[in-house]
Amino acid sequence: QVQLVESGGGLVQPGGSLRLSCAASAISFSIYTMVWHRQAPGKQRELVASITPGRTTTYVESVKGRFTISRDNAKNTLYLQMNSLKIEDTAVYYCNAKYYTRAYWGQGTQVTVSS
């Protein structure tokens, strides 16, 4: 069955960096729009960044210039490079694959930014 497995989360100090990965299996990865979402405690899930099959990227305003989404179709893997992390970036980060009406989600990885 389809699996999206996130990794790379953890505890980091403000100003630090993390790189999240999302390994996909059992899907034609290259045709999917891939998305990173996050959900902080007590808040709604929000879209953080997306990348289309043609590698067009979008970002929520709050992470522009700090986060970079990328994909390696040969490895069926999605990445999110997060630099200059802020306390408000603390959340569970989810990987999402979308293709027309098909959508798949990972289980999430916790990112905690704290001093």
ABEGO torsion letter per residue (X at the ends): XBBBBBBGBEBBBBGBBBBBBBBBBGBBAAABBBBBBBBBBGBBBBBABBBBAAGBBBBBAAABGABBBBBBAAAGBBBBBBBGBBAAABBBBBBBBBBEABBBBBAEBBBBBBX
